[in-house]
Amino acid sequence: RCSDGVVLVADKIVTNQTDGLNFYFAEKLFSILHNVVIGSSGSSGNFELFRNHITAYINRNQTKANVNEILLTLSSQTYALNERYRTRHSSAIFDILVGIGHQDKPATLTYLNSFGLLNPEAKYRLIGSGSRYAKTFLERIWNRI
């Protein structure tokens, strides 16, 4: 079992809704610091913009970025990008999960919806169209460990 209680799992299939049922493969998880991992569901294009904004922010502020500042920045960027494109196309929104390892307490999992609202998760959270498959997968491997 995971020693600190947080596991992020993602598939790599991205559906291109503008072209019907076409799909491609891409990473849906990324790490911005050694102790912060982010995953997404929803619009991959918007998430790429988000990833670029957050990576640039961390590069500029790496020495002074703390967990609270990072969560607030994630929240504001999630809201800003989703609001910018929400009225143009309803499928242009995304949400994120953030796993954070702490030195002085157990790791935490936080869900940010498309409005950037922070929701700490006590047990688990599934997002995206593949969430029911992820739940089945995790239940099977969790019970084997």
RODO-2510 file (C-alpha; in nm, 4 decimals, decimal comma):
residues 145
     n   res          X          Y          Z
     1     r     0,0000     0,0000     0,0000
     2     c     0,1012     0,3613    -0,0439
     3     s     0,2856     0,4772     0,2691
     4     d     0,1397     0,8298     0,2730
     5     g    -0,2061     0,7513     0,1363
     6     v    -0,2106     0,9413    -0,1958
     7     v    -0,2146     0,7695    -0,5346
     8     l    -0,2771     0,9493    -0,8642
     9     v    -0,3602     0,7312    -1,1648
    10     a    -0,4334     0,8482    -1,5181
    11     d    -0,4825     0,6969    -1,8581
    12     k    -0,3208     0,8583    -2,1621
    13     i    -0,6112     0,8585    -2,4083
    14     v    -0,7330     1,2052    -2,5047
    15     t    -1,0495     1,2296    -2,7130
    16     n    -1,0611     1,5063    -2,9711
    17     q    -1,4254     1,6113    -2,9524
    18     t    -1,4038     1,8561    -3,2407
    19     d    -1,3165     1,5738    -3,4810
    20     g    -1,5684     1,3191    -3,3597
    21     l    -1,4169     1,0085    -3,2098
    22     n    -1,0532     1,0722    -3,2941
    23     f    -0,8086     1,0349    -3,0102
    24     y    -0,4412     1,0621    -2,9300
    25     f    -0,2160     0,9824    -2,6353
    26     a    -0,0839     1,2413    -2,3897
    27     e     0,0319     1,2706    -2,0301
    28     k    -0,2443     1,3783    -1,7915
    29     l    -0,0228     1,3971    -1,4837
    30     f     0,2658     1,6331    -1,4266
    31     s     0,4839     1,7373    -1,1370
    32     i     0,5583     2,1024    -1,0709
    33     l     0,7777     2,0452    -0,7657
    34     h     0,9218     1,7279    -0,6162
    35     n     0,6230     1,7079    -0,3790
    36     v     0,3343     1,8369    -0,5968
    37     v     0,1655     1,6303    -0,8698
    38     i    -0,1305     1,7498    -1,0787
    39     g    -0,3747     1,5505    -1,2916
    40     s    -0,6596     1,6706    -1,5098
    41     s    -0,9768     1,5774    -1,6882
    42     g    -1,1673     1,7682    -1,9530
    43     s    -1,0277     1,9942    -2,2212
    44     s    -0,6733     1,8912    -2,3032
    45     g    -0,6032     2,2143    -2,4931
    46     n    -0,7015     2,4292    -2,1979
    47     f    -0,5077     2,2029    -1,9642
    48     e    -0,1945     2,2513    -2,1773
    49     l    -0,2335     2,6295    -2,1407
    50     f    -0,2808     2,5768    -1,7676
    51     r     0,0288     2,3548    -1,7453
    52     n     0,2366     2,6190    -1,9252
    53     h     0,1132     2,8983    -1,6937
    54     i     0,1798     2,6955    -1,3797
    55     t     0,5226     2,5781    -1,4958
    56     a     0,6228     2,9391    -1,5722
    57     y     0,4932     3,0510    -1,2301
    58     i     0,6938     2,7820    -1,0494
    59     n     1,0076     2,8638    -1,2493
    60     r     0,9744     3,2298    -1,1475
    61     n     0,8889     3,1609    -0,7814
    62     q     1,0425     2,8233    -0,6973
    63     t     1,2430     2,9405    -0,3968
    64     k     0,9506     3,1155    -0,2258
    65     a     0,6529     2,9063    -0,3421
    66     n     0,4803     2,7337    -0,0519
    67     v     0,1859     2,4945    -0,0578
    68     n    -0,0780     2,7601     0,0136
    69     e     0,0550     2,9936    -0,2565
    70     i     0,0665     2,7072    -0,5045
    71     l    -0,2943     2,6049    -0,4306
    72     l    -0,4141     2,9644    -0,4667
    73     t    -0,2290     3,0011    -0,7971
    74     l    -0,3716     2,6710    -0,9230
    75     s    -0,7174     2,7895    -0,8208
    76     s    -0,6926     3,1280    -0,9931
    77     q    -0,5440     2,9825    -1,3126
    78     t    -0,8052     2,7044    -1,3275
    79     y    -1,0834     2,9604    -1,2928
    80     a    -0,9312     3,2130    -1,5353
    81     l    -0,8747     2,9679    -1,8204
    82     n    -1,2088     2,7933    -1,7770
    83     e    -1,3977     3,1236    -1,7668
    84     r    -1,2173     3,2498    -2,0763
    85     y    -1,3350     2,9559    -2,2869
    86     r    -1,6517     2,8329    -2,1082
    87     t    -1,8880     3,0524    -2,3116
    88     r    -1,7272     2,9584    -2,6431
    89     h    -1,7562     2,5833    -2,6060
    90     s    -1,8913     2,3825    -2,3126
    91     s    -1,6340     2,1058    -2,3631
    92     a    -1,3447     2,3533    -2,3245
    93     i    -1,3423     2,3239    -1,9455
    94     f    -1,1142     2,1146    -1,7248
    95     d    -1,0767     2,0253    -1,3583
    96     i    -0,7757     1,9061    -1,1648
    97     l    -0,6584     1,6875    -0,8775
    98     v    -0,3522     1,7912    -0,6791
    99     g    -0,1493     1,5525    -0,4660
   100     i     0,0871     1,7220    -0,2213
   101     g     0,3489     1,5547    -0,0062
   102     h     0,4221     1,7358     0,3191
   103     q     0,7244     1,7071     0,5472
   104     d     0,5305     1,7449     0,8714
   105     k     0,1993     1,5682     0,7991
   106     p     0,0482     1,3030     0,5692
   107     a     0,0105     1,3806     0,1998
   108     t    -0,3080     1,5566     0,0899
   109     l    -0,5341     1,5325    -0,2115
   110     t    -0,7258     1,8395    -0,3298
   111     y    -0,9853     1,8616    -0,6078
   112     l    -1,0286     2,1883    -0,7985
   113     n    -1,3431     2,2143    -1,0087
   114     s    -1,3701     2,4254    -1,3228
   115     f    -1,4462     2,7321    -1,1078
   116     g    -1,1190     2,6865    -0,9198
   117     l    -1,2899     2,5963    -0,5919
   118     l    -1,0603     2,4005    -0,3600
   119     n    -1,2102     2,0826    -0,2155
   120     p    -0,9846     1,8782     0,0148
   121     e    -1,0520     1,5075    -0,0284
   122     a    -1,0441     1,2829     0,2775
   123     k    -1,0697     0,9472     0,1020
   124     y    -1,0542     0,9516    -0,2785
   125     r    -1,1748     1,1402    -0,5838
   126     l    -1,2336     1,0222    -0,9395
   127     i    -1,2502     1,2652    -1,2310
   128     g    -1,2942     1,2347    -1,6055
   129     s    -1,4754     1,0032    -1,8411
   130     g    -1,2513     0,7104    -1,7482
   131     s    -1,3173     0,7399    -1,3751
   132     r    -1,5338     0,4299    -1,3492
   133     y    -1,2543     0,2222    -1,5077
   134     a    -0,9975     0,3775    -1,2751
   135     k    -1,2161     0,2932    -0,9751
   136     t    -1,2416    -0,0705    -1,0832
   137     f    -0,8674    -0,0890    -1,1485
   138     l    -0,7759     0,0645    -0,8128
   139     e    -1,0189    -0,1559    -0,6221
   140     r    -0,8688    -0,4669    -0,7784
   141     i    -0,5048    -0,3795    -0,7151
   142     w    -0,5727    -0,2268    -0,3732
   143     n    -0,7306    -0,5487    -0,2514
   144     r    -0,4303    -0,7526    -0,3767
   145     i    -0,1720    -0,5495    -0,1870
***
